[in-house]
Amino acid sequence: MVTVQNIYDFLNQKAPFALQEDWDNSGLLAGDPAAPVERILLALDMTDDVIEEAKDCKVNLIVSHHPVIFRPIRRATLCEGDLSGRKVWSLARYNIAAICAHTNLDAVEGGVNTVLAGALGLTDLTILEPSGTAPDGQACGIGRIGTLTQPESVEEFLHRVQNALHPAALRYVSGGKQIQKAAVGGGACGEMLTAAVQAGCDAFVTSDLKYNAFLDAKELGLTLIDAGHYPTENPVMETVGEWLKEAFPKVEVLRSAKHSEVISSFS
């Protein structure tokens, strides 16, 4: 019998929870570690719809990237506005466990940023912002730097990002030069812009960027692309699914059919 604890222990080997940032809240956030697991649902975010989907699919465990509990909660109710509380209440009501792998999955080899770089065709990867060493001896950290097989124009690279990630829209500023060396930071990594420039990158793909970041990038000669939070992180959930299917062949692993990019573009 596979248990919630077995799944947690496996994910802790692949992306050790001890590597999460101090402000993060990754790990087993709801449920009984001894509970059996026959079916897992994967989703980037643990939304109300995802929890209802898990209930309808008779899922025992949801594995998400973003934590269902991020800040301390004072109650778990169905009161209006109690977003985190009602999710915890629903998980308990439906007897569904929740494991969330956030910044630990960002940092490890094979995690969010490795997958994002691979999706964009970048090779010879190095870490953009090293943070230490994982228990297996591999270096870890947020962001990746890689190279394309041949230089591309800014427009060609924009098409590459669009075709790989399918964002609702791309916000960008051109650095005015061809792109061969690029950095990626899945999710909100705008603070790493300077590190990308110092590493000699021609482009940086991330999300949730502020206006001043585009101003700075233009003056620094860096093509800066905001490809959206969901599009830059969601590809890793396919990888997590592959990990789980290989390690637990008797457990059914499902991808959420109800959770997708929540942001639309209007023009």
C-alpha positions as CSV (number, residue, x, y, z in Angstrom):
1,M,0.0,0.0,0.0
2,V,1.3,3.5,-1.0
3,T,0.7,6.1,1.7
4,V,0.8,9.9,1.7
5,Q,4.0,9.6,3.7
6,N,5.5,7.5,0.9
7,I,4.7,10.2,-1.7
8,Y,6.1,12.9,0.6
9,D,9.3,11.0,1.2
10,F,9.8,10.4,-2.6
11,L,9.2,14.1,-3.4
12,N,11.6,15.0,-0.5
13,Q,14.3,13.0,-2.3
14,K,13.6,14.6,-5.7
15,A,13.2,18.2,-4.4
16,P,14.2,18.3,-0.7
17,F,11.8,20.4,1.3
18,A,14.7,21.7,3.4
19,L,15.8,23.7,0.3
20,Q,12.7,25.9,0.4
21,E,13.2,29.6,1.1
22,D,12.7,30.9,4.7
23,W,9.5,32.6,3.7
24,D,8.0,29.6,2.0
25,N,5.6,27.0,3.3
26,S,6.2,23.8,1.3
27,G,5.6,20.3,2.5
28,L,2.7,18.1,3.7
29,L,0.1,20.9,4.5
30,A,-3.0,18.8,5.0
31,G,-4.0,15.2,5.6
32,D,-3.0,12.0,7.4
33,P,0.6,10.8,6.5
34,A,-0.6,7.2,7.0
35,A,-3.6,7.5,4.6
36,P,-3.5,5.2,1.6
37,V,-3.1,6.8,-1.9
38,E,-4.6,5.2,-5.0
39,R,-5.1,8.4,-7.1
40,I,-3.2,11.7,-7.2
41,L,-4.2,15.0,-8.8
42,L,-1.5,17.4,-10.0
43,A,-2.1,21.1,-10.4
44,L,0.0,24.2,-10.2
45,D,-2.4,25.8,-7.8
46,M,-4.8,24.3,-5.2
47,T,-7.9,26.3,-6.2
48,D,-11.5,25.6,-5.1
49,D,-12.1,24.1,-8.5
50,V,-9.1,21.8,-8.2
51,I,-10.3,20.5,-4.8
52,E,-13.8,19.9,-6.1
53,E,-12.2,18.1,-9.1
54,A,-10.2,15.9,-6.7
55,K,-13.4,15.0,-4.8
56,D,-15.2,14.2,-8.0
57,C,-12.3,12.0,-9.2
58,K,-12.1,10.3,-5.9
59,V,-8.5,11.5,-5.4
60,N,-6.7,10.8,-2.1
61,L,-3.9,13.4,-2.6
62,I,-3.3,16.7,-4.4
63,V,0.2,17.6,-5.3
64,S,0.6,21.3,-6.2
65,H,3.4,23.8,-6.7
66,H,2.0,26.8,-4.9
67,P,1.2,26.2,-1.2
68,V,-2.5,25.9,-0.2
69,I,-1.5,27.5,3.1
70,F,1.0,30.4,2.6
71,R,0.3,32.7,5.5
72,P,-1.0,31.6,9.0
73,I,-4.7,31.0,8.9
74,R,-7.0,32.0,11.9
75,R,-9.9,29.8,10.9
76,A,-11.1,27.1,8.5
77,T,-14.7,28.0,7.5
78,L,-16.9,28.6,4.6
79,C,-17.3,32.2,5.5
80,E,-17.1,34.7,2.6
81,G,-13.6,35.9,2.0
82,D,-11.9,33.1,4.0
83,L,-10.1,31.7,0.9
84,S,-7.4,29.6,2.5
85,G,-9.6,28.6,5.4
86,R,-12.3,27.2,3.2
87,K,-9.8,25.2,1.1
88,V,-8.4,23.6,4.3
89,W,-12.0,22.9,5.4
90,S,-12.8,21.3,2.1
91,L,-9.7,19.1,2.1
92,A,-10.5,17.9,5.5
93,R,-14.2,17.3,4.7
94,Y,-13.3,15.3,1.6
95,N,-10.4,13.5,3.3
96,I,-7.9,14.7,0.7
97,A,-4.2,15.3,1.6
98,A,-2.2,18.1,0.2
99,I,1.5,18.2,-0.6
100,C,3.0,21.4,-2.0
101,A,6.5,21.7,-3.5
102,H,7.2,25.4,-4.1
103,T,10.7,27.0,-3.9
104,N,12.4,23.7,-3.2
105,L,11.1,22.6,-6.7
106,D,12.3,25.9,-8.1
107,A,15.8,25.3,-6.9
108,V,16.6,21.7,-7.7
109,E,18.1,20.2,-10.9
110,G,15.3,18.9,-12.9
111,G,12.8,21.3,-11.3
112,V,10.9,24.3,-12.5
113,N,13.8,26.2,-14.0
114,T,15.5,23.2,-15.6
115,V,12.2,22.3,-17.3
116,L,11.5,25.9,-18.4
117,A,15.0,26.2,-19.9
118,G,14.5,22.9,-21.7
119,A,11.1,24.0,-23.1
120,L,12.8,27.0,-24.6
121,G,15.6,24.9,-26.2
122,L,18.4,26.1,-24.0
123,T,21.3,23.8,-23.4
124,D,24.6,23.8,-21.3
125,L,22.6,25.0,-18.3
126,T,24.1,26.7,-15.3
127,I,22.4,28.2,-12.2
128,L,21.5,31.9,-12.4
129,E,21.4,32.4,-8.6
130,P,23.2,29.6,-6.8
131,S,22.0,28.9,-3.2
132,G,23.9,25.9,-2.1
133,T,24.1,22.1,-2.5
134,A,21.3,19.5,-2.4
135,P,21.8,16.4,-0.2
136,D,22.8,14.4,-3.3
137,G,25.7,16.8,-3.9
138,Q,24.2,18.7,-6.9
139,A,24.3,22.4,-6.9
140,C,21.0,24.1,-6.5
141,G,19.5,27.6,-6.9
142,I,16.9,29.7,-8.6
143,G,16.9,30.4,-12.3
144,R,19.0,28.8,-15.1
145,I,21.2,30.2,-17.9
146,G,21.6,28.4,-21.2
147,T,22.4,28.8,-24.8
148,L,20.6,28.4,-28.1
149,T,22.3,26.4,-30.9
150,Q,22.5,29.5,-33.0
151,P,21.7,33.2,-32.5
152,E,18.1,34.4,-33.1
153,S,16.6,37.8,-33.6
154,V,14.4,39.2,-30.8
155,E,11.3,38.5,-32.9
156,E,12.4,34.9,-33.5
157,F,13.1,34.4,-29.8
158,L,9.7,35.8,-28.9
159,H,8.1,33.3,-31.3
160,R,10.1,30.6,-29.5
161,V,8.8,31.6,-26.1
162,Q,5.2,32.0,-27.4
163,N,5.2,28.6,-29.1
164,A,6.8,26.8,-26.1
165,L,4.7,28.3,-23.3
166,H,1.5,29.5,-24.9
167,P,1.0,32.6,-22.7
168,A,-2.1,34.8,-23.2
169,A,0.4,37.5,-24.2
170,L,4.0,38.5,-23.9
171,R,5.2,41.7,-22.4
172,Y,8.8,42.6,-23.4
173,V,11.4,45.1,-24.2
174,S,14.1,44.6,-26.8
175,G,17.7,44.7,-25.9
176,G,18.5,45.6,-29.5
177,K,20.8,42.6,-30.2
178,Q,20.6,39.0,-31.3
179,I,19.9,36.4,-28.7
180,Q,22.0,33.3,-28.0
181,K,22.6,33.2,-24.3
182,A,19.5,33.5,-22.2
183,A,18.4,33.2,-18.6
184,V,15.1,31.9,-17.2
185,G,13.3,32.4,-13.9
186,G,10.0,30.6,-13.5
187,G,7.5,32.7,-11.7
188,A,8.4,36.1,-10.3
189,C,12.2,36.5,-10.6
190,G,12.5,40.1,-11.7
191,E,15.0,40.8,-8.9
192,M,17.5,38.6,-10.8
193,L,17.7,40.9,-13.8
194,T,21.1,42.3,-12.7
195,A,22.4,38.7,-12.3
196,A,21.3,37.9,-15.9
197,V,23.1,41.0,-17.2
198,Q,26.3,40.2,-15.2
199,A,26.3,36.7,-16.6
200,G,26.4,38.1,-20.1
201,C,22.9,37.0,-21.1
202,D,21.2,38.5,-24.1
203,A,17.7,37.8,-22.8
204,F,15.8,37.0,-19.6
205,V,12.5,35.2,-19.5
206,T,10.5,35.4,-16.2
207,S,7.1,36.9,-15.1
208,D,5.3,39.4,-12.9
209,L,7.7,42.2,-13.8
210,K,7.3,45.9,-12.8
211,Y,7.6,48.8,-15.1
212,N,11.0,49.9,-13.9
213,A,12.4,46.4,-14.7
214,F,11.7,47.1,-18.4
215,L,13.3,50.5,-18.2
216,D,16.4,49.1,-16.7
217,A,16.6,46.2,-19.1
218,K,16.4,48.5,-22.1
219,E,19.2,50.7,-20.8
220,L,21.3,47.6,-20.0
221,G,20.8,46.1,-23.5
222,L,18.9,43.0,-22.2
223,T,15.8,41.6,-23.9
224,L,13.4,41.2,-21.0
225,I,10.3,39.0,-21.5
226,D,7.4,38.6,-19.1
227,A,5.8,35.3,-20.2
228,G,3.4,35.0,-17.3
229,H,3.5,33.2,-13.9
230,Y,1.4,30.2,-14.9
231,P,3.0,29.6,-18.3
232,T,6.6,29.7,-16.9
233,E,5.9,27.3,-14.0
234,N,3.2,24.9,-15.2
235,P,5.5,22.8,-17.5
236,V,7.1,21.3,-14.4
237,M,3.9,19.6,-13.3
238,E,4.3,17.3,-16.3
239,T,7.7,16.4,-15.0
240,V,6.4,15.8,-11.5
241,G,3.8,13.5,-13.0
242,E,6.4,11.5,-14.8
243,W,8.4,11.1,-11.6
244,L,5.4,9.8,-9.7
245,K,4.2,7.4,-12.4
246,E,7.7,5.9,-12.6
247,A,8.1,5.6,-8.8
248,F,4.5,4.4,-8.0
249,P,3.2,2.5,-11.1
250,K,0.2,1.3,-9.1
251,V,-1.0,4.8,-8.3
252,E,-3.1,6.7,-10.9
253,V,-1.7,10.1,-11.5
254,L,-4.0,12.7,-13.0
255,R,-3.4,16.2,-14.3
256,S,-6.1,18.8,-13.4
257,A,-8.5,19.4,-16.3
258,K,-10.1,22.4,-14.5
259,H,-7.0,24.5,-13.7
260,S,-5.4,26.7,-16.4
261,E,-4.1,30.2,-16.9
262,V,-6.4,32.5,-15.0
263,I,-5.2,35.7,-16.7
264,S,-6.7,36.8,-20.0
265,S,-5.5,39.3,-22.5
266,F,-7.7,42.0,-24.0
267,S,-6.7,44.2,-26.9
